Amino acid sequence: MTHTPPEIAYGRGFISLSLPENARTTVIRKAELAKLPDNHAAIRNALENPVEAAPLSELAKNRKSACILICDITRPVPNKLFLRPMIETMLAAGIPQSEITVLVATGLHRPNLGEELDELLGDPWVLENVRVENHYARNEDDLVDLGSTPTRDVPVKLNKYLVNADLRIATGLVEPHFMAGWSGGRKVVAPGVAGHETIRTFHSARFMEDPLAVQCNLAGNPLHEEQLEIVRKLGEIYALNTVLDEDRDLVHVTFGEIIASHLAAVSYISEATRVDVGRKYSTVVTSSAGYPLDKTYYQTVKGMVTPMDILKPGGTLIIASECSEGFGSEEFRNAQARLADLGSERFLATLKAKTLADIDEWQTEMQLKPMRVGKVQLYTNGLDPEEKRITCVEVIDDLDQAIAQSIAQSGDMDVAIIPEGPYVIPVSGPNE
């Protein structure tokens, strides 16, 4: 933490803040992580020295096919660093080029196509040499039914490219996730390449309102436990997990058995990400972490949820998000419109009556959580007037003015500033 007002991540750049002279600022960042001296060497080392698995060169021998899962464009995973070496290792082991598939784990997000797909892959060699497909959760012909999980009876349908592959590898980014505890590993499988019924069950109120389904928590987290049951039901699968610093540079990578390698990455990042600031604040200023996470209002909700623990009841949470692509899916837009029409209590009551959540309404349910604590204000230049209305938060035109007003209204001169939004988890301390 520092006491100098920083810049707030916004789109592909930053916004400089100018606070009142008498404001006392606390800037909350992740602990500084040592950069890797050689990213390519780190990837090679991870593939050759995996966690609870044989090296990839051994795993790939005598396999007839392979499927590599990658996250969609909303996650800044450094695919360009590892996809080609992984594929080249598979080819060298004898897997036919025509039988290697890179599958974009879109969940219920839109597909990544054209120039966006090129950006996502990061290396034209990949698209030129192997099949690259997007996952479509609503296309039943692309799914394989694996029954239901034994504990909570979650229906399990997964993409056929993954299920039918001889060698299965998930890749992703390990960062705090406001419901699954941590992203990466098993989460790239489900919801990443799961059918819509699986995803909508995860997003139903029985999971969403569970007090243990929160960021940075895996113990007793019902979503995490179901994800583990799904990967065990699937069978043999491995994962490559990356950790990035605030500059989006690779600082850690693990490869190996999907559960063990994910936990190894979580162990590395958890202490640096969770920052105990020892108190709560009447004014909290944060971001949606800039591009690509702040492309839509849908993703912006994550940045509203992560700092909740340090917001005083009745305080003001101010978030900056460019929303360069606008609002999000039509389903999310509809859910927000219902929230605007019904109000928070009636909207939540409709959710609790459902076994399957409507697509993307779960993000609206998450937005209710910070709204219960205090006032939420949004700074953006990417939404039209109707979209601003159905955010159901207060949209502001001037960040500095909003901060000054919050200070004046609360009489509390202390301001918490979180430049990188949901990539850092501030906590108020054990006694708050």
N, C-alpha and C positions, 0 to 999 in steps of 0.2 A: 504494500500500500504506500501511496505518496500523498502529499498535500498540495499538489499543483494541479489546477484544472486541466484535463487532457482534451484531446480530440475524441469525438464519438464516432465510431464506425458507421458509415452511411453509404449505401451503394458500393461503388468501387473506390470511394474515397473516405473523407472524414469531415466532420463539422466541428469547428472550434467553438468552445463555449466561453462566454464572458459573464461571470457571476458578480453579484454585488460585492463591494469591497469588504463588507463585514461578514461575508459567508465563510464558513469553515468547511473545507472540502476534504473528503476522504475518497481517494481513487482506489477502486478495488480491482485487482488483476490476479490472474493465476500466478503462482510462483514461477519464477523464470526457469525454464527448462534448457538444459545444455543441448545445443544443436549438434547434429551428427557430422563428423568430419567428412564422411563419404556416404551419401545416400545409397548409391548403387551397391557399395560394399555391404552396407547394412541389410539391404534386401537379400543379397546373395547369402549372407551369413544366416539370416532368419530361415531361408529355404533349406539351407544345408544343416542347420542345427535347431530343429523344431522342438516344440513342447509336446511331450508324450506322443510322438509319432516318428516315423522314419523320414529321412530327407525326401524332398519332393522328387528328386531324380529316382529314388527307389520306389516311392509310392506310384509313380507313373508307369513303371514297367508292367508289361502284360495287360495293360488296360486298353479296352476297345474304344472308349469315348471319354470325354471330359466336359464338365460344365463349370465355368467360373462365374460366380455372381459378383456384380459390382453395384454400388449405390447409384441412385439417380443424381441429376444435376444439382439438387438442393444440398448435397453434401460435398465439401471440397476435398474429396479423397484423392490422393496423388496417384491416380491410376497409371499415369505415364511412366512412373518409376518401376512398377512391378508387373504390369500385364505382359509386356513382351518377354522378359526373362522367364516368367512362369510358362508361357506358351512355348517358348523355345526349348525349355526343359522337357515339356511334354512331347514335343516333336522328336527330340533327341532320344527319348525313351521308346519311341515307336508308335505313339498314338497318331492315327491318321489325321491329317490336317482338316479333312472334311468332317471329322467327328468331334471337333473342339468347338464349343459354343460359349460365347460371352453373353450372359443374360443380365439385362439391366433390371435391378430389383426396384421396380416402381411402386410396389404396394398398390394403392388406389390413386396414386398421382398420375398425371398425364405422361405419355411416352416422350422420350428424348430422341429427336430426329434431326436429320440434316446437319447444319453447322453446329447445333447444340450437341449432337452426338459426337462429332469430331472433337469438340472442346472437352466433353466428358472423358473420352478415351485418352486424349492427350498424345496419341502416337498414331499417325496414319497407317503404319505398318499393321496394326491390329485389324483394322477394318479390311485391309487388302488381303489378309491371309486367313482369317477365320470367320465363322458365322457370328454375327452380333444381332441379338434379338431384344426387344422390349417385352417385359411381362405385362399381360393384360388380365387383371384379376377377375374381370367379368366375363371372360371368354371361357366357357365351360369346356370347350374342346381342347384347351391348352392345359387342363388341370387333371391331376390324378387324385382320386379319393383314397385317403389312408385311414378312414374311420374317424374316431373321436379320441381325445385324450382321456385317460382313465380317471383323473382327479376331478376335473371341472366340466367334462363332457364338451370340450371345444371341438367343433367339426374341423377336420384337417384335410384341406385340399391344397396341393402344391403344384407348381409348374412342372410339366412333363419333362422338359429339358433337364431339370435338376434331378427329378426322381429317377429317370431312366439312364442317367449318366453312370458310367463305370467309376469315374473319379469325380468327386464333388468338392468344390472349394468355394467358400464364401469369403469376400473381401470387404473391408469397410474401415470406418473411422470410429474410434472409441472416444466418446465425449458424453457429458451428462445428458440423460434423456428424462424429461419431466414426468414420465409414466413408467417406462421400462427400467429406470435406474441408470443404465448406461446403454449407449448405442453400440453397434458393431456385433460381431460374432453371430449368435443365434438370431438376433433381430433382423439380420439381412435375409434370413430364410423365412421367418414369420414375424412380421407381416410382409417382408420384402417381396417374396415370390409366392405368397399364399393367395387362395381364392377369396372372393369378397365376403363369403359367409364367415370364414376364419377371421378376417380382419374386422368385420363388423361385430363379431362376438367379443374380440379384444377391446373394442371401443364402446362396448355397452356399459351402462351405469354400474353394473356389479363389479367391473374392473376399475372403471374410471374414478369411482367414489371410494375405493378401498384406501384407507389411510397409509398403507404400506406401498402403494403403487405411486412412488414419488422418486424424484431425481436422486441419483447417487446411492440408492438403496436396492440391494438384491435380496437381502434376508427377509423371507416371508412375502416377498413381492409376488402377487398372484400372476401378473403378466410374465415376469421372468420365469417363474416355475412352469407355466404352460409352454413357454418357448423352449425350455429344456426338454419337456416331454415330447414336443414336436420333433426336435432334432434327434432325440433317441428313437422315436418311432420311424423316422426316415432311415436311420442306420448310419453307416460310415460316412463321415463328412469332416472336412478340415476347414481351417480359416486362416486368413492373413489379416491381422489387425494393425492399423496405423494410429499413431498419436501425433498431433500437430501442435505447434506453439502459436502464439498470437500473430506471427508473421506468415502463418500457414506453411511453415517449414517442417519437414519430418524430424521428429526427435526420438521416436521409438517405433519399433516394429516387431511383431511376434508372428510366428507361423506354427501350426500344429493342429492337434485334435481340437475341434471347434470350441468345446466348453473350456478346456484347460488353457488354450492359447488366449481366449478372451479374458479369462480371469487373470492371467499373467499381465495383460495390457491394462486391465482395470487396476490391478495392484500398483502398477507404475504411475498411473495418472491420478488416482483418487486423492492422494494427499496434496498434490499441487493444485487441483481444481477446486476443492472445498476450502473456502477462506473464512475463518472465524474472525468477524469484525467486532464481536463483543457487545453489540448494542443494536437497537432499531433506530430508524430515521423517519422523520416526517416528510422528507423530500428525497426520493430516489430517482436518479436519472440513468437510463440505460439505453441500449440499442438492440437491434435484431441481428447484430454481429456483421452487418454489411453484406455484400454480395458473396455467395449466392443465396444466403438464408433470408435476406430481406427483399427478395424478388416479389413476394406476395404478402398480403395481409394474413392469409392463412398461416404462413410460417412465423409471422410476427408474434403470434400469441405465445410462442415458446419463451420469448424474451420478457413477456409480462409475468409469466409464472415463476421463472427461476429466482427472481429477487424477493419473492413474497415474504420470506422469513425475516428480512430486515426492514420491512415496511411497518411503521407504527399503525395501529388501527386508526382509521380516519385520515391517514397520510395521503400523499400524492405520489403516484408512480408515473414518471414521464418517460416515454419510449420513442426513439427516433427510428423510422424504417422507411426506406425509399419506396417500396412497393412498386418497383419499376414495371412489373407485369400486371399490376392491378390487384384484384381482390383474391383470386383463387378460383376453385372449381365452381360450377353452377350449383352443385349440391351444398357447398359451404355457404355460398351466397344465400341460398334458400334458408339454411339453418339460422344464419344471422338475421334474416328478415323476420323469421318466426320469433327470435329472441326480442327483436324490436317491437313486434306486435304484442307478444304475450307477457313480456317482463320476465325477470330471472326466475322467480319462484314457480310460475306456471310452466315455463319452458322446461325447467329441471324435472318437474312432475311428469311431463310427457315422456322424458327420457327413461325414467325409472320404471315405466310401464312396459318397456320394450326388452325383448331378449336379444334382438339384433339391432344395433344402432344404424340409423340412416347414414349413408356414406358422408363422411367429413363433418357430421354434426358434432362429433366428439371434440373437435377443436373449439367449437363454440362452448361446449361444456367446460373445457379447461379454462376458457376466458372468464367464466363465472367465478373461479377461485380467487384471483386477485381483486375482482370487483367486490367480493365479500369483505375484503380487508380495508380497502380505501378507494380513492378516486384514481382512475386510469386516464392519462392524457396521451395522445398520439400526435407526433409530428411527422408529416409525410407530404410529398408532392406527387404521389402516384395514383391517387384515388379521385373519382368524380364525386359530385355532391351527394348523389344517392348512396354511393358506396360509403362515403364518410358517415352518413346517417345510420346505416345498418352496422357499422362497427360497434355501435352501442357504447362507445367511449367518447370522451371529449376530444375533438380534433383541434389542435392549436396551430397557429401560424408562426409563432415566435418562441423558440426554445428558451432563450435567455429571459424573456418576459415571463414565461410560465414558471421558470425556476424562482424568479424574484417574487412572483405572486404567492407561490407556495410557501416560501420563507416568511413572507409578511403575514399570511393567514395563520400559519402555525405558531409563529413566534420562535421557531427553532432554527438557529442559524447553521446547523450542521446539515450538510448535503452529502449523500453517497452517490458516487459516479462510477458506473460500470461500463467502460468503453467497449468491451467485447460481448456484451449481452449474455446470452445463455451458455456461453462457453466457460463461464466461471460461476460457481455456486456460493454466494455469500450466506453465511449463517450468523445469527445474532448471539450465539453462545448458549451453553447448556442451561443457564439459569433464566433465560428469557421465556 
